[in-house]
Amino acid sequence: MTLYDYDFDRAEPTRAAMRSAAAAGQPDDIAAALQRPDVPDEFLARPFQVVTDLTQLRGAGSGVVAVPDELADPVLAGDVDVDDPGRCGLFYRRVLLHGSSTLQADVLNRARLVQLWPGLIPDLPAAVVEVWQQRFSELTDR
C-alpha cells in the first residue's frame, strides 16, 4: 500500500471530531486555535497550554537551569545556559509546545521570552504563536 492508496477525505470527519474534542474545556482562544486546519495532531491528543499573564513567568533570566525530566531527550537534557540563545531557544520552544502553564511559569523568564520571541516564531506551530500573541501584545510590540 502506498500513500496514494489512502482515502484522506474519509479521515477528515474523524480529524474534525478530534479537533472538537480537544477544544472542549479549553480557554476560548486555545479552543479556537485548535480548530485551525494546520494544527498539529499532537495537540489534538494533548492540547498546548499558555499562562494567563506574562508576570507569572518567574524563571531565571540568566545562568544555568535544569531541563525538567518531562521535557528532556537526547537533544535537550541536563542543563541549559539561558545566556546561550540557541540552546535557550530550543528549551523555550520545548516548554511552549509541551509544558503545562505551571511549568511555563516556573522555567520561562518574561524578559528572555520577549527577547527570543522573534526567533521562536518560525519553529512554532501557527496555533501556538496565535494564542501567545493574542494574549500578550508585548510579544508583537517589538
MIFIZA-702275 format. One line per field, with one value per atom (N, C-alpha, C, O, CB): residue in one letter; chain; atom name; x, y, z. Coordinates in steps of 0.001 Angstrom, whole numbers, m for minus. Glycine has a CB too. Layout:
<nodes>
rest <- c(A/...)
kette <- c(A/...)
atom <- c(CA/...)
east <- c(X/...)
north <- c(Y/...)
up <- c(Z/...)
</nodes>
This chain:
<nodes>
rest <- c(M/M/M/M/M/T/T/T/T/T/L/L/L/L/L/Y/Y/Y/Y/Y/D/D/D/D/D/Y/Y/Y/Y/Y/D/D/D/D/D/F/F/F/F/F/D/D/D/D/D/R/R/R/R/R/A/A/A/A/A/E/E/E/E/E/P/P/P/P/P/T/T/T/T/T/R/R/R/R/R/A/A/A/A/A/A/A/A/A/A/M/M/M/M/M/R/R/R/R/R/S/S/S/S/S/A/A/A/A/A/A/A/A/A/A/A/A/A/A/A/A/A/A/A/A/G/G/G/G/G/Q/Q/Q/Q/Q/P/P/P/P/P/D/D/D/D/D/D/D/D/D/D/I/I/I/I/I/A/A/A/A/A/A/A/A/A/A/A/A/A/A/A/L/L/L/L/L/Q/Q/Q/Q/Q/R/R/R/R/R/P/P/P/P/P/D/D/D/D/D/V/V/V/V/V/P/P/P/P/P/D/D/D/D/D/E/E/E/E/E/F/F/F/F/F/L/L/L/L/L/A/A/A/A/A/R/R/R/R/R/P/P/P/P/P/F/F/F/F/F/Q/Q/Q/Q/Q/V/V/V/V/V/V/V/V/V/V/T/T/T/T/T/D/D/D/D/D/L/L/L/L/L/T/T/T/T/T/Q/Q/Q/Q/Q/L/L/L/L/L/R/R/R/R/R/G/G/G/G/G/A/A/A/A/A/G/G/G/G/G/S/S/S/S/S/G/G/G/G/G/V/V/V/V/V/V/V/V/V/V/A/A/A/A/A/V/V/V/V/V/P/P/P/P/P/D/D/D/D/D/E/E/E/E/E/L/L/L/L/L/A/A/A/A/A/D/D/D/D/D/P/P/P/P/P/V/V/V/V/V/L/L/L/L/L/A/A/A/A/A/G/G/G/G/G/D/D/D/D/D/V/V/V/V/V/D/D/D/D/D/V/V/V/V/V/D/D/D/D/D/D/D/D/D/D/P/P/P/P/P/G/G/G/G/G/R/R/R/R/R/C/C/C/C/C/G/G/G/G/G/L/L/L/L/L/F/F/F/F/F/Y/Y/Y/Y/Y/R/R/R/R/R/R/R/R/R/R/V/V/V/V/V/L/L/L/L/L/L/L/L/L/L/H/H/H/H/H/G/G/G/G/G/S/S/S/S/S/S/S/S/S/S/T/T/T/T/T/L/L/L/L/L/Q/Q/Q/Q/Q/A/A/A/A/A/D/D/D/D/D/V/V/V/V/V/L/L/L/L/L/N/N/N/N/N/R/R/R/R/R/A/A/A/A/A/R/R/R/R/R/L/L/L/L/L/V/V/V/V/V/Q/Q/Q/Q/Q/L/L/L/L/L/W/W/W/W/W/P/P/P/P/P/G/G/G/G/G/L/L/L/L/L/I/I/I/I/I/P/P/P/P/P/D/D/D/D/D/L/L/L/L/L/P/P/P/P/P/A/A/A/A/A/A/A/A/A/A/V/V/V/V/V/V/V/V/V/V/E/E/E/E/E/V/V/V/V/V/W/W/W/W/W/Q/Q/Q/Q/Q/Q/Q/Q/Q/Q/R/R/R/R/R/F/F/F/F/F/S/S/S/S/S/E/E/E/E/E/L/L/L/L/L/T/T/T/T/T/D/D/D/D/D/R/R/R/R/R)
kette <- c(A/A/A/A/A/A/A/A/A/A/A/A/A/A/A/A/A/A/A/A/A/A/A/A/A/A/A/A/A/A/A/A/A/A/A/A/A/A/A/A/A/A/A/A/A/A/A/A/A/A/A/A/A/A/A/A/A/A/A/A/A/A/A/A/A/A/A/A/A/A/A/A/A/A/A/A/A/A/A/A/A/A/A/A/A/A/A/A/A/A/A/A/A/A/A/A/A/A/A/A/A/A/A/A/A/A/A/A/A/A/A/A/A/A/A/A/A/A/A/A/A/A/A/A/A/A/A/A/A/A/A/A/A/A/A/A/A/A/A/A/A/A/A/A/A/A/A/A/A/A/A/A/A/A/A/A/A/A/A/A/A/A/A/A/A/A/A/A/A/A/A/A/A/A/A/A/A/A/A/A/A/A/A/A/A/A/A/A/A/A/A/A/A/A/A/A/A/A/A/A/A/A/A/A/A/A/A/A/A/A/A/A/A/A/A/A/A/A/A/A/A/A/A/A/A/A/A/A/A/A/A/A/A/A/A/A/A/A/A/A/A/A/A/A/A/A/A/A/A/A/A/A/A/A/A/A/A/A/A/A/A/A/A/A/A/A/A/A/A/A/A/A/A/A/A/A/A/A/A/A/A/A/A/A/A/A/A/A/A/A/A/A/A/A/A/A/A/A/A/A/A/A/A/A/A/A/A/A/A/A/A/A/A/A/A/A/A/A/A/A/A/A/A/A/A/A/A/A/A/A/A/A/A/A/A/A/A/A/A/A/A/A/A/A/A/A/A/A/A/A/A/A/A/A/A/A/A/A/A/A/A/A/A/A/A/A/A/A/A/A/A/A/A/A/A/A/A/A/A/A/A/A/A/A/A/A/A/A/A/A/A/A/A/A/A/A/A/A/A/A/A/A/A/A/A/A/A/A/A/A/A/A/A/A/A/A/A/A/A/A/A/A/A/A/A/A/A/A/A/A/A/A/A/A/A/A/A/A/A/A/A/A/A/A/A/A/A/A/A/A/A/A/A/A/A/A/A/A/A/A/A/A/A/A/A/A/A/A/A/A/A/A/A/A/A/A/A/A/A/A/A/A/A/A/A/A/A/A/A/A/A/A/A/A/A/A/A/A/A/A/A/A/A/A/A/A/A/A/A/A/A/A/A/A/A/A/A/A/A/A/A/A/A/A/A/A/A/A/A/A/A/A/A/A/A/A/A/A/A/A/A/A/A/A/A/A/A/A/A/A/A/A/A/A/A/A/A/A/A/A/A/A/A/A/A/A/A/A/A/A/A/A/A/A/A/A/A/A/A/A/A/A/A/A/A/A/A/A/A/A/A/A/A/A/A/A/A/A/A/A/A/A/A/A/A/A/A/A/A/A/A/A/A/A/A/A/A/A/A/A/A/A/A/A/A/A/A/A/A/A/A/A/A/A/A/A/A/A/A/A/A/A/A/A/A/A/A/A/A/A/A/A/A/A/A/A/A/A/A/A/A/A/A/A/A/A/A/A/A/A/A/A/A/A/A/A/A/A/A/A/A/A/A/A/A/A/A/A/A/A/A/A/A/A/A/A/A/A/A/A/A/A/A/A/A/A/A/A/A/A)
atom <- c(N/CA/C/O/CB/N/CA/C/O/CB/N/CA/C/O/CB/N/CA/C/O/CB/N/CA/C/O/CB/N/CA/C/O/CB/N/CA/C/O/CB/N/CA/C/O/CB/N/CA/C/O/CB/N/CA/C/O/CB/N/CA/C/O/CB/N/CA/C/O/CB/N/CA/C/O/CB/N/CA/C/O/CB/N/CA/C/O/CB/N/CA/C/O/CB/N/CA/C/O/CB/N/CA/C/O/CB/N/CA/C/O/CB/N/CA/C/O/CB/N/CA/C/O/CB/N/CA/C/O/CB/N/CA/C/O/CB/N/CA/C/O/CB/N/CA/C/O/CB/N/CA/C/O/CB/N/CA/C/O/CB/N/CA/C/O/CB/N/CA/C/O/CB/N/CA/C/O/CB/N/CA/C/O/CB/N/CA/C/O/CB/N/CA/C/O/CB/N/CA/C/O/CB/N/CA/C/O/CB/N/CA/C/O/CB/N/CA/C/O/CB/N/CA/C/O/CB/N/CA/C/O/CB/N/CA/C/O/CB/N/CA/C/O/CB/N/CA/C/O/CB/N/CA/C/O/CB/N/CA/C/O/CB/N/CA/C/O/CB/N/CA/C/O/CB/N/CA/C/O/CB/N/CA/C/O/CB/N/CA/C/O/CB/N/CA/C/O/CB/N/CA/C/O/CB/N/CA/C/O/CB/N/CA/C/O/CB/N/CA/C/O/CB/N/CA/C/O/CB/N/CA/C/O/CB/N/CA/C/O/CB/N/CA/C/O/CB/N/CA/C/O/CB/N/CA/C/O/CB/N/CA/C/O/CB/N/CA/C/O/CB/N/CA/C/O/CB/N/CA/C/O/CB/N/CA/C/O/CB/N/CA/C/O/CB/N/CA/C/O/CB/N/CA/C/O/CB/N/CA/C/O/CB/N/CA/C/O/CB/N/CA/C/O/CB/N/CA/C/O/CB/N/CA/C/O/CB/N/CA/C/O/CB/N/CA/C/O/CB/N/CA/C/O/CB/N/CA/C/O/CB/N/CA/C/O/CB/N/CA/C/O/CB/N/CA/C/O/CB/N/CA/C/O/CB/N/CA/C/O/CB/N/CA/C/O/CB/N/CA/C/O/CB/N/CA/C/O/CB/N/CA/C/O/CB/N/CA/C/O/CB/N/CA/C/O/CB/N/CA/C/O/CB/N/CA/C/O/CB/N/CA/C/O/CB/N/CA/C/O/CB/N/CA/C/O/CB/N/CA/C/O/CB/N/CA/C/O/CB/N/CA/C/O/CB/N/CA/C/O/CB/N/CA/C/O/CB/N/CA/C/O/CB/N/CA/C/O/CB/N/CA/C/O/CB/N/CA/C/O/CB/N/CA/C/O/CB/N/CA/C/O/CB/N/CA/C/O/CB/N/CA/C/O/CB/N/CA/C/O/CB/N/CA/C/O/CB/N/CA/C/O/CB/N/CA/C/O/CB/N/CA/C/O/CB/N/CA/C/O/CB/N/CA/C/O/CB/N/CA/C/O/CB/N/CA/C/O/CB/N/CA/C/O/CB/N/CA/C/O/CB/N/CA/C/O/CB/N/CA/C/O/CB/N/CA/C/O/CB/N/CA/C/O/CB/N/CA/C/O/CB/N/CA/C/O/CB/N/CA/C/O/CB/N/CA/C/O/CB/N/CA/C/O/CB/N/CA/C/O/CB/N/CA/C/O/CB/N/CA/C/O/CB/N/CA/C/O/CB/N/CA/C/O/CB/N/CA/C/O/CB/N/CA/C/O/CB/N/CA/C/O/CB/N/CA/C/O/CB/N/CA/C/O/CB/N/CA/C/O/CB/N/CA/C/O/CB/N/CA/C/O/CB/N/CA/C/O/CB/N/CA/C/O/CB/N/CA/C/O/CB)
east <- c(852/0/902/1909/m972/535/1297/477/m703/1705/1101/423/m783/m1794/1386/m685/m1765/m2971/m4039/m1260/m2824/m3925/m4841/m5918/m3370/m4432/m5242/m6309/m6076/m4354/m7458/m8560/m8571/m9254/m9934/m7807/m7689/m8989/m9232/m6584/m9822/m11115/m11987/m12742/m11844/m11882/m12652/m12157/m12927/m12575/m10897/m10323/m10672/m10634/m8818/m11007/m11242/m12370/m12204/m11550/m13516/m14536/m14030/m14405/m15768/m13196/m12625/m11707/m11731/m11858/m10901/m9994/m10780/m10396/m9043/m11876/m12721/m13311/m13387/m13854/m13723/m14254/m13160/m13419/m14839/m11935/m10813/m10523/m10224/m9558/m10610/m10387/m11434/m11109/m10432/m12687/m13762/m13551/m13727/m15133/m13180/m12954/m11777/m11837/m12701/m10707/m9530/m9861/m9316/m8388/m10761/m11104/m12031/m12100/m11747/m12736/m13698/m12989/m11994/m14436/m13509/m12961/m11733/m11198/m12626/m11276/m10115/m10561/m11715/m9332/m9671/m9995/m10382/m9927/m8780/m11210/m11744/m10663/m10809/m12584/m9572/m8543/m7819/m7502/m7535/m7559/m6911/m7887/m7497/m6409/m9157/m10163/m10261/m10345/m11536/m10250/m10314/m9065/m9156/m10482/m7903/m6656/m6622/m6055/m5452/m7220/m7241/m8147/m8095/m7691/m8971/m9841/m9134/m9664/m11097/m7955/m7210/m6924/m6590/m5876/m7051/m6778/m5313/m5000/m7177/m4423/m2998/m2497/m1291/m2195/m3410/m2975/m2339/m2905/m4184/m1177/m514/m1358/m2010/867/m1333/m2114/m1773/m2639/m1891/m519/m143/m973/m1206/1344/m1424/m2238/m3676/m4402/m2227/m4083/m5418/m5449/m6488/m5856/m4297/m4196/m3918/m4410/m3094/m3122/m2747/m2593/m1520/m1413/m3682/m3624/m2525/m2186/m4973/m1985/m960/m1611/m2820/m183/m796/m1267/m504/577/m1093/m1082/m469/m785/m1922/m986/216/m23/m1031/m1226/1310/m1655/m2654/m2070/m2718/m3730/m843/m228/1294/1848/m673/1957/3422/4121/5254/3942/3456/4089/4212/4928/3290/3534/3652/5002/5443/2510/5656/6915/8024/8435/7265/8496/9479/10757/11491/8866/11013/12225/13459/13366/12127/14609/15892/16080/15794/17065/16563/16852/18263/18591/16631/19103/20466/20959/20328/21411/22095/22652/22202/21767/22259/22315/22031/20770/20591/23235/19903/18688/18650/19178/17403/18026/17874/16667/15609/17718/16841/15730/14854/15340/16246/13573/12688/12652/12702/11254/12567/12588/11554/11831/12363/10350/9293/9565/8876/7991/10555/10911/12247/12618/10958/12960/14309/14268/13380/15086/15254/15507/16986/17682/14576/17491/18930/19410/20573/19268/18532/18920/18936/19791/17970/17992/17852/17737/16653/16614/18852/18879/19847/20688/19280/19721/20654/20337/19239/22067/21310/21179/21218/21785/22282/20609/20623/21129/20679/19205/22068/22564/21601/21528/24040/20869/19869/20526/19856/19090/21808/22515/22922/23358/23741/22790/23099/21813/20915/23680/21701/20438/19969/18768/20586/20881/20496/19900/18807/21684/20619/20137/18910/17969/21257/18923/17781/16552/15444/18103/16745/15636/15036/13815/16104/15893/15423/14620/13547/16614/15145/14475/13126/12119/15371/13101/11859/10823/9646/12124/11231/10296/9659/8446/11025/10494/10014/9002/7967/11198/9300/8394/7079/6007/9066/7152/5944/5052/3826/6315/5655/4900/4364/3240/5766/5165/4832/4684/4267/5868/5016/4958/3584/2886/5973/3211/1974/2150/3270/1601/1047/1166/1931/2604/m234/1837/2598/4093/4896/2141/4460/5872/6376/7493/6072/5564/5952/6265/7273/4833/5400/5612/6897/7587/4427/7209/8394/9712/10709/8296/9736/11029/11238/12382/11189/10166/10340/10539/9999/9129/11317/11569/10930/11138/13105/10161/9418/10330/10089/8662/11351/12230/12941/13092/13257/13371/14074/13121/13513/14686/11871/10889/10629/10609/9574/10434/10202/11402/11234/9935/12591/13816/13946/14326/15040/13635/13792/12614/12754/13981/11462/10230/10359/9918/9191/10941/11017/11725/11358/11732/12714/13424/12692/12980/14778/11754/10979/9839/9484/10418/9269/8068/8199/7287/7742/9296/9358/9288/8902/10617/9657/9690/8516/8501/10975/7542/6362/5149/5045/6104/4239/3003/2228/2251/2124/1551/800/m214/m443/91/m823/m1821/m1199/m1823/m2453/11/697/1065/831/1962/1638/2012/781/818/2691/m305/m1546/m2028/m2341/m2633/m2089/m2603/m1665/m2115/m2803/m378/570/506/520/2011/439/424/m916/m951/741/m2010/m3301/m3353/m3901/m4441/m2791/m2826/m1854/m2127/m2518/m716/367/881/1768/1512/316/721/2201/2827/m132/2748/4171/5052/6159/4540/4565/5344/5330/6216/4807/4355/4282/4696/4764/2884/4969/5327/6777/7193/5073/7537/8959/9217/10371/9697)
north <- c(m1172/0/1240/1286/m5/2220/3462/4600/4436/3771/5737/6928/7258/7748/8114/6997/7323/6402/6701/7263/5304/4360/4767/4194/2965/5733/6143/7142/7969/6751/7062/7971/9034/8882/7206/10110/11142/11908/12428/12101/11988/12665/11952/12591/12737/10634/9864/10115/10001/8370/10449/10672/12041/12222/10518/13004/14370/14483/15219/15251/13794/13898/13416/13968/13096/12409/11928/12978/13222/10611/13596/14636/15839/16440/15074/16188/17293/16965/17833/17583/15732/15317/15388/15774/13885/15017/15099/16547/16847/14446/17456/18880/19389/20121/19719/18997/19432/18878/19594/18991/17623/17003/17664/17897/15489/17969/18599/19990/20423/18679/20694/22060/22126/23152/22761/21045/21038/21327/20687/19679/22283/22612/23506/23845/21367/23892/24772/26231/26528/24479/27140/28570/28878/28202/29463/29883/30192/30374/29891/31438/31072/31325/30041/29858/32343/29164/27893/27006/26345/27175/26982/26192/26635/25794/26315/27936/28446/28056/27666/29975/28159/27803/26327/25952/28154/25485/24046/23695/22572/23286/24630/24396/24691/24383/25251/25280/25580/24274/23269/26342/24282/23047/22612/21446/23228/23542/23209/22839/22705/24374/22675/22353/20956/20017/22420/20819/19503/18469/18780/19622/17251/16175/15974/15594/14881/16224/16023/16902/16526/16314/18071/18953/18451/18847/20369/17581/17007/15954/15706/16398/15340/14350/15023/14589/13330/16089/16807/18289/18728/16228/19063/20483/21233/20899/21146/22243/23064/23982/24210/23889/24499/25417/26734/26796/24797/27775/29103/29775/29728/29970/30395/31139/32253/32658/31725/32736/33786/35192/36162/33637/35298/36615/36445/35553/37298/37297/37191/37437/36998/38181/38136/38356/37055/37010/39383/36009/34705/34049/33170/33784/34470/33838/34294/35454/34187/33355/33694/32865/32713/33501/32338/31552/32433/33660/30754/31791/32508/33305/32819/31517/34527/35379/35200/35666/36820/34525/34225/33056/32656/35484/32531/31403/30074/29990/31486/29049/27684/27178/27363/26748/26536/25935/24463/24068/26674/23664/22235/22013/22611/21439/21152/20770/19789/18754/20132/20107/19179/17813/17732/19766/16768/15408/15194/14507/14407/15776/15545/16191/15895/16051/17067/17718/17236/17589/19218/16443/16016/14898/14046/15549/14937/13867/13959/14816/13986/13114/13173/14523/14882/12103/15264/16568/17641/18527/16979/17552/18561/17858/17441/19473/17737/17058/17780/18559/15565/17515/18103/19548/19886/17984/20401/21826/22645/22223/22284/23818/24765/26096/26587/24916/26670/28005/29005/29117/28218/29724/30682/31796/32442/31280/32030/33073/32633/33463/33500/31366/30831/30872/30063/29360/31798/31961/30693/30429/33068/29923/28710/27660/27154/28133/27334/26310/26808/26049/25920/28070/28628/28643/28338/30057/28993/28990/27606/27452/29498/26597/25215/24847/24249/24245/25204/24930/25653/25045/25355/26942/27708/27144/27057/29185/26761/26137/24897/24702/25761/24077/22838/23144/22485/22023/24134/24497/25058/24729/25531/25895/26472/25406/25502/27517/24406/23352/22285/21810/22701/21913/20732/20983/20089/19706/22174/22446/22901/23622/23483/22481/22982/24461/24972/22177/25139/26558/26724/27736/27208/25761/25804/25684/26422/24680/24758/24599/25844/26295/23349/26401/27631/28728/29424/28092/28880/29912/29674/30620/29959/28418/28080/28271/28661/26660/28003/27978/29082/29394/26676/29682/30758/32085/32314/30836/32948/34288/35282/35213/34566/36194/37153/37925/37935/38133/38559/39374/38522/38941/40105/37339/36447/35963/35871/35236/35650/35223/36337/36087/34807/37546/38677/38862/39125/39975/38726/38880/37780/38058/38865/36551/35415/35234/34565/34150/35815/35547/35618/34690/36508/36672/36719/35506/35064/37982/34975/33805/32503/31492/33742/32511/31304/31091/29952/31394/32179/32106/31133/30336/33476/31163/30275/28782/27977/30542/28417/26999/26568/25450/26697/27447/27113/26976/27699/28198/26065/25974/27294/27983/24802/27629/28881/29014/30117/28983/27907/27958/28455/29225/26571/28023/28436/29910/30663/27578/30321/31734/32620/33656/31956/32206/32980/33244/34384/32248/32226/32394/33253/34168/31029/32970/33764/35232/36110/33221/35515/36909/37589/38793/36987/36844/37431/37778/38811/36472/36927/37180/38269/39028/35909/38345/39214/40098/39707/38379/41290/42233/42587/42993/43512/42436/42708/41890/42312/42397/40726/39870/40396/40062/38446/41203/41723/43187/43740/41560/43809/45230/45494/46651/45790/44464/44625/45024/45200/43361)
up <- c(0/0/0/706/1232/m782/m859/m283/28/m2313/m146/347/m519/m15/388/m1807/m2730/m2581/m3115/m4144/m1876/m1678/m517/m356/m1430/281/1427/995/112/2528/1612/1337/2436/3449/1263/2228/3248/3447/4536/2886/2428/2575/3600/4332/1224/3652/4637/6059/7012/4319/6204/7536/8097/9314/7487/7262/7728/8752/9725/6556/8592/9649/11013/12047/9255/11011/12272/12868/14075/12058/12026/12500/13029/14033/11370/12355/12823/14194/15063/11806/14383/15689/16742/17882/15618/16369/17308/17675/18831/16710/16689/16978/17969/18903/15671/17760/18663/20064/21050/18124/20157/21466/22177/23384/21313/21441/22041/22562/23578/21024/21864/22238/23448/24124/21072/23720/24828/26150/26491/24901/26871/28183/28152/29207/28895/26977/26862/26901/26592/25560/27274/27157/25704/24780/27611/25512/24183/23120/21997/24253/23470/22463/22054/20879/22989/22999/22668/21905/20943/23950/22323/21606/20153/19258/22289/19906/18531/17751/16587/18529/18386/17702/17344/16318/18572/18176/17900/16725/16223/19135/16284/15133/13806/12738/15251/13872/12638/11901/12528/12952/10581/9836/9903/9664/8392/10226/10258/11659/11867/9729/12616/13983/13986/13426/14992/14609/14647/15392/16389/15313/14896/15508/16977/17765/14755/17360/18758/19690/20839/18952/19214/20048/20166/21078/19479/19247/19353/20451/21063/18011/20690/21762/23106/24148/21444/23061/24287/23942/23529/24909/24116/23748/24504/25639/24016/23848/24479/25510/25483/23420/26408/27442/27329/26742/28860/27896/27886/29220/29689/26674/29826/31067/30797/29651/31636/31836/31659/31738/31347/32691/32246/32400/32343/32987/33746/31578/31468/32801/32996/30432/33718/35025/35814/36814/35837/35387/36038/35735/36475/35592/34656/34242/35178/35168/32759/35986/37023/36915/37891/38398/35737/35532/35502/35483/34245/35497/35510/34218/33124/35699/34368/33214/32694/31603/33569/33471/33048/33899/34878/33190/33491/34231/33653/32505/35690/34464/34030/34729/35933/34323/33947/34507/34122/33083/34004/34961/34699/33790/33987/36027/32801/31929/32713/33170/30569/32867/33587/32887/31660/33689/33671/33123/32032/31048/34225/32187/31198/29852/28876/31724/29784/28519/27964/26845/28709/28727/28346/27305/27303/29583/26432/25470/25110/25653/24183/24219/23915/23369/23551/22923/22707/22164/23247/23247/21039/24158/25201/26549/26958/24941/27217/28511/29433/28984/28354/30717/31676/31953/32394/31176/31692/31979/30699/29691/32931/30756/29639/30159/31194/28992/29429/29746/29117/27894/29228/29948/29470/28657/27851/30653/28852/28111/26706/25909/28878/26394/25066/24240/24473/25152/23278/22544/21826/21767/21538/21291/20573/21487/21235/19856/22549/23493/24259/24490/24487/24646/25357/24438/24880/25868/23174/22215/22066/22040/20857/21967/21875/23123/23031/21694/24266/25538/25612/25976/26719/25271/25333/24366/24716/25020/23162/22207/22827/22759/20885/23424/24039/25145/25243/24608/25965/27062/26511/27019/28000/25486/24902/24272/24335/23860/23676/22996/23944/23782/21957/24921/25720/27212/27949/25517/27666/29096/29556/28844/29457/30728/31328/31643/31660/32617/31891/32244/33560/33756/32355/34447/35700/35423/35993/36653/34552/34190/33469/33722/33304/32576/31878/32886/32764/30913/33880/34901/35682/36060/35861/35917/36709/35961/36568/37174/34654/33962/32933/32602/33289/32420/31444/32157/33239/30494/31537/32058/31103/29892/32226/31646/30815/29861/28654/31702/30376/29540/28490/27343/30407/28884/27947/26859/25695/28697/27221/26225/25213/24008/26909/25689/24788/23862/22671/25592/24398/23613/22551/21414/24537/22915/22000/21044/20020/22794/21354/20621/19095/18418/21061/18527/17057/16448/15360/16624/17123/16628/16890/16250/17243/17818/18136/17144/16838/19558/16644/15802/14629/14414/15271/13860/12694/13023/12176/11944/14239/14610/15488/16004/15323/15656/16457/15534/14543/17554/15846/15064/15138/16158/15572/14058/13986/15118/15615/12651/15529/16601/17907/18636/16812/18199/19428/19351/20296/19668/18229/18049/18178/18842/16670/17542/17550/18977/19322/16757/19789/21152/21990/22679/21822/21939/22730/22314/23177/22564/21031/20590/20866/21117/19108/20824/21178/22661/23046/20819/23472/24916/25338/26268/25674/24652/25115/23989/23230/25689/23892/22840/22959/21980/22907/24142/24377/23428/23090/25842/22999/22095/20671/19885/22120/20326/18963/18868/17771/18426/19990/20018/19628/19555/21390/19383/19107/17682/17290/19414)
</nodes>
